[in-house]
């Protein structure tokens, strides 16, 4: 798969696991994206309103504000309706994918994240949306 040029991407990564953020920032940053990070949904909403990301990658289970509530607030915001929000989650039980997509997430990627396939997995996830 050809590596896309992500130089125009502003990606907000929301996760309470620093290792997940580090992997995503390393991979997407190397591909040219500008990566912003937040440890929970509340912090993410503050960043979202300032940087207007082109993509949000978010964990579901986090303190302060979880991914479900953050998604609702993003989609209700002035600029949020068109921003894809992809769930990054360890929720991998039967029916979780359907529940996540049904809630309005643009895609679903399961943890643990695979560093060597992360970019390809993300591009494939986003292609299913478009």
N, C-alpha and C positions, 0 to 999 in steps of 0.2 A: 504494500500500500504506500502511495506517495505521501510524504510528510507535508501537511498543509503549512502555509505561512500564517502564523498566528499573530503577526506584528500589529494587527488592528484590534486584537482581542483584549478586553479588560475583563479578567476572570476573578470573581469573588468566590473564595473557597471558605466554607463555613464548617468547622469541625472542632470538637473538643479534644481530639487526639492530635497532638503536635506532629506525630510521625506521618499521619495521613496528609496533613498540610504540607509538610516538608517534601514528600514524594511528589505531590501534585505541582508544587511550586518549582521544583527542580525540572520536571519533565516539560511542563507548559512554558516555563521561563526559557528553557533551552530552545524551544520552538518559536520563541519570539513574543509570547504573550506577556502582558503586564498582569501580575497576580497580586491580589489583595487578600488579606486573611482576617478571619474573625473566629473567635472561640465559641460563639453561640449566636442564636438568631437575633437577640437584642442588639448585640454589637454589629452584626451584619446589616441590620436595618439602618444604623447610623452611617455605615460606610456606603451602603447602597444609594442613599440619597445624595451623597457627595460625589461619587465616582461614576454613577450610571453604568454599571457593568454590562457587557454584551452577553455574559453567561454567568450563571451561579451554579456552583457545585456544592451541595449541602448534605451533611449528615442529617439523620432523622432524629435520633435521640441525643439531646444536649441539654445542659442546665440552662436556667434563665428563660430561654424561649426555644422550643424545639423546632424542628424543620417543618412540621405541619403548620404551625402558627406563622412561622416566617413566610412560608409559601403564600398563605392567605394575605398577609400584609403586602408582600411584593406584588401580587396580582391585583390588589386593590389600589396600589399606588399609581400616581400619574404616569410614570414611565415604565411600570412593571409588567403590564399586560403582554408585551411582546418579548420579554426577556425569558429565554429558556432556563428553567431551574431543573437540574439533574440531581436526583437523590443518590447519595453515596451511603450505603448502609450495610450493616451486617444482618439485617432482617432478610433472611433467605428461606423462610418457610413457605410452604405451598400457599399461594394466594397473596403473598406480600407484594409481588411485582404488580399484580392487577390492582391491588388496593392503592399502591403508590401512584401508578399511572392514572387511576380513576380519580385521585385527589387533585390532579392537575400538574403533577411533575412531568416534565418533558421527556424524561428518561430515567433509567435505573441502572446503577452500577454497583455490584456487590463488593464488599470488603472481605478479606484484605485485598487491597489494590495491588495489581501486578505491575511493577515499575517498567518492565520491558514491553508490555503491551498496552499500557495506560492510554497513550495518545491514540493508538489505533482503536481501542475499545471506546474511547470518548467520541471519536469521529464517527464510528459506526453507530453509536447510540444517537448522535445528533442527526445522522442521515435518515434514521428511521422516523424522526419527527418531521423532517422537511418534505 
